[in-house]
Amino acid sequence: MDVEEYTRALAAANRYGWAVLAAYGITWLVAAMAWAKASVRTAAIVTLFQGMVALPVALALTLLTPGPPPPHHAALESLSVTMATGQLLGLPIVIFLVLSRRYTLVPLGLVILLVVHFAPYSWLYGTPLYLVLGATIALAAALVSHRAEREGGPGSIVGAHRTCLSTGILMLSGAAVALAL
């Protein structure tokens, strides 16, 4: 199986990653609720760890998704795992934000990791969806953060809440698009 055949088969088997987008979209919305209801420290921790809930849910949804079996290609599977784990390399920075009590920056730190993580998935699934979604999430986070700072000053809780909310909504929208492809 060549690379192009593998990426087409993977996209078909995973329905363009809809389950990952849906699971993470939901957990980003849970983080948004935490920013609206909990202390800033608690909200930051919920935001930091939302991926630990989303990943197993995404894997379960992927397994339950009807479709062809996933393809196998040792080198490309290794590349895919490396792409997925590469995002973990930035987590110490986000953890530093929590430890240094810069709680309201945690959502922005995670958005940066997320959107950089999305770019290779456009290639892997052979669709511009992840480039468009990454750019949209980045622009939305910048815009809502800027507006929140104008309204409430630097370090605004409102900005953290809106960043999580917009990210969750956009990821769920991306999941719907992925299912429609």
ABEGO torsion letter per residue (X at the ends): XBAAAAAAAAAAAAGGGAAAAAAAAAAAAAAAAAAAABBAAAAAAAAAAAAAAAAAAAAAAAAABBEBBBBBBAAAAAAAAAAAAAAAAAAAAAAAAAAAGBAAAAAAAAAAAAAAAAAAAAAAAGBAAAAAAAAAAAAAAAAAAAAAAAAAEBGBAAAAAAAAAAAAAAAAAAAAAAAAX
